[in-house]
Amino acid sequence: PSQDIYQICFVSGCVRTAAMDGIRKHQLTILMALLVHACVADVDVYFGCGCFWHVQYAFVGLEQRLLNRSGVLITARTAYAGARQTGPGGLVCYHNAEGIADYAALGYAEAVTMSVPEERLEAFMSEFWQVCPHGNRKDAMDSDRQYRSVVGLPGGMQSPFLKILAGTTGAARLVGAHGGDADTFGRDMVWVYDTNKFPARIAEKYHQFHDDFMRSPYDQQYHALQQFAAKTGCPGEAGLLGLAEASSPPLARSTRSISIMLAGLTLVGFLGVCWLRNHYGGCQGFRSVGSREEQYMNF
């Protein structure tokens, strides 16, 4: 956003001035990288096409290759999307013997939700069409509406990103969804949902980074990512947790918030340096109040 760019330019002007006073260039590079990362907003989207296990694997790989994300920074999570109704306490769960908040009965589809930089959305949409050519799932044995093809975008059919989705290779017919919609298999179509009206509900931890039945097992490095997934309050989770954790966002978002906070603190520090430069004659050094000894700031 232009406001963010203005703020970065303002800070960079201060930083350039401080650089003349002796701050090393590599430290300036790190600072600017933190500031840019903090100000670049990601877009929350989701994609679904059959079983969510292999879909998650595809998008985790793309996050690693294209965005250089790893560990806790991976945002792709299996989820339930495409409906509004929830069970007790806002739960949406996988099939369970108790029949509590069954996602299929509530009208949801299996999907994978993630946060993507706007400038990289086209690559993620292209990956979706690789996973879901012409909107048809590859695992034809999975049937019924819980395996329908879905895409969630901010604004749905009025999203500014819809043209990118339609223009990428392998696109199918895009149809505005109403919630709890019918199966799409063999129809060359994809339901498009407004993420503001139909948000994704994160699936159980045991469904995260899971092997898929259509191919050989994934490696242990992939399975290890499950440690960063949160448990839900749904049946089947070992040691059921409170409902508050079930509704919490992925840990990666919390980590990003921390990085923004740290970048902000760094910014405050550098603004302080600029203030000292103006009041004590430069960033190279200043005299302590009430002392004759000259103090030096080493950067």
N, C-alpha and C positions, 0 to 999 in steps of 0.2 A: 504493500500500500504506500501511496505517496507520502503519507505522514511518517511512516516508519523510515522511508528513504531519507526524508528530511532530517529526522532525528539522527540517523547514522551519519549523514553528511556533516551535521553539526558537531557530532562527537569526533569524526575523523579530522575536522579542522583543528580541534583542540589537541588531538593526538599528534597531528603533524607538527604543531607548534612544540609540543613536549618532546618530539623526536629530535628537534633541533637542539634541545637542551641535553641530549645525551642518552635517551632511552633506546635500547637496542631494537633493531628492526624486527627480529623474530618475535619479540614480545608484542609488538604492535600487530603483527600478523595474527597471533593467537587471539588478541583482544578483539580485533575486527571480525574474526571468524565466529567468536562467541556471540557478538552482537548481531551478526547477520543470521545465525542459527536461531537466535532468540526471537527475531522479528519475522521470520518466514513462517507463515501459517500453513499448516497441513489441512487437507480436505478429508473428512471422514466419509468413506464410501463402503459399500459391500457388494460382493458378487456371489452368486450361487448357481450351481449346475450339477444336480445329482448329489451324491454323498459329499459331505464337506471335507473329508480327510485329504483326498488328493488335491482338492482345490486349495486348501491351506498350504500344502507342500509346495505347490507351484508359486504361490505369492510370497512365501517365506524366502524361497530361492531368489526371487526377483528383488525383494528388499535387500538381501545380502549382496547381490551382484551390482545392482543399480544404485542403491542408496548407501551402500557400505554399512548397513546396520548389522548388529550382532547382539546376542544375549538379550538383556532386558529391553533393548531398543527396538526389537522386533515387535511390530504392532499387529500383525495378522493373527486373528483369533477366530476359531470356529464359533458360529453363532446361529441364532434362530431369527428370521426376519420375514417381513411381509404380512404382519397382522398387528392388531392393537390389544386384543383381549389378553389378560394375564391371569394366572392362578393366584392362590392365597399369598399375600405379601408381595405381589408383583413378580412371582416366579414364573419362568417358562423353562420346562425341563424335557429331557429325553424320555422315551417310553419307560415306565416303571410300574412295578406290581401294585403300588398304591394308587396309581392313576392320578397322581398329583401333577397338575399343570402340564399335561402332555402337549408338547409343541404341535404335533400333527392334529390333534383334536381341536386345538386353539386356532388352527389355520396358518401356522408358520411354515416356512421352508428352511431347509438347511442352507447356510451361507457362510461366508468368511468376511469379517469386517476388518478394516485397516485404515491407517492415517497416511496420506500420500501428499507430498509437495505438489502444488498445482501444476508446476512445469513438468512433472513426471507422470501426470495422469494418463496421457496418451499411451505411454509404454505399458501401464497397468491394464488399460482397457484392451490393448492388443493382446496381452497375455490372457485375458479372459476369453477372447475369441479363439485362442489356441486351445484352451481348456474346453471350451464350449462352442465348437464350430456351428455356425448358423443357429445357435441357440439350443442345440440338441445335445443332451448329456451322452457320454460314452458308456456309462454303466446302465444299460437298458434294463437290467434285471430289477433295479430300484424303480418302483412305480408309485404313482399317485402324486397328489399335489405337494406333498412335503419335499419332493425332489424337483419341483419346477425350477425353471431358469429365471433368476432374478438379478436385478441390478439396483442398488440404492444410491441415489445422488441427492445432494442438497437441492431442493426445489422440484425433484422428480422430472416430469415431462417439460417443465418450465426451467429446468436447470441450464445455466450457461455452458455446462459441460456436455450436454446431450449431443451436440453436433460432433464433438470429438468421438463419442461413443459410436455414433452412427457412421462416422467416416473411416473408422479403423477397419482393417481387413477382416472379412468373415462375418460382418455384421448381419444380424437378422432383423426381422420386423420388430420395432420397439413399440410396446403398447402400455398405455397408462394403467396402473394397477389400482384396485379398490380395497385390497386386503383379503386374505384368505382365498386367493384366486386359484383357478383350475390348473391342472398339469399342462405343460407346454411341449411334451415330448412328441416329436414328429411334426410339429406345427411351424417350425422355423421362426419362432418368436421368443421374445424375452419380456417379462413384466418389469416395468420401471417404477420404482417406489421413491417417494419423497422421504429422505432420511429424517426430516424433522417431524413428519407425521407417523412414519413407520420405522422407528429406530431399531437397530439390531440389539438382540439380547444375548450376551455372551454365554456360550455353552459350558457345560461342566468341565472341570479340569481334566478328567480322564478322557475327554474327547479332543484335547489339545495335543497337537504334534503326534498324532496317532498313525500307525501303519494303515495302508489302504489295501483292500483285497484284490485290486486289479493288477498289482505288480508285486515284486519282491519287497521284503521289509526295508524300511528306510534305515539309515545308519544311526548309531548311538548318539552322535553329535546332534542330530535333529531331535531325537527323543529327549535329550538333555534340556532342550528349551522348555519342556513342560514345567520345570522348576520355577519359571517366571510367570506361570499362569495362576490366576486366583481361583480358589474353590468357590462353589456356589452353595446355596441352601437347598439344593435339589436332592432327592433320594439317590443313593448310589455314591455320593461323595463320602470318602472316609472322614469321620469326625465332622458331622454337619456343623456348619458355621452359621452365624447370625445372618439375617437377610440383608443387613447393611453391606456386607462384603459382596453379596451376590449382585448388588446393583452398582458396585463401584466400577470405574473405568479401568482399562488395562494398566498394569504397572508402568508400562512405557510412558504413558501420559504423565504420570506423577514424576517420573524421572525427567521428562522434558520440562516440567514446571520448575523442578529444582535447578536445571541448567539455565533457565531463563532468570531465576532469582540470582544465581551466581553471576550471570552476565551483568545483571543490574547492579549488583554490589561492586563488580569490577568497574563499571561505568562511574559509579559514585566515587570510587577511589581515584580514578583519573581526573574527574572534575575537581576533586580536592587538590590534586597535583597542580592543576591549572590555577586554582585559587592561590596556592602557595607561591607559584611562579610570579603571579601579579603582585603579591604582597611582600614577598621576601627576596625578590630579585632573581628568580630562576629556579628551575628544577634541579640544577646541579648542587645547590646547597642553600641553607638558610640558617639564621641565627636563632637560637632558642630564646624565648621570652624569659628575662630574668637571669640570663647566663651570657658570659662573654665567649664561651666555647662555641666554635662553629660546628654544626652538625651537618653531616653529609647523607644524602639519600642515594643509595646505590641501586641502580636498576639493572 
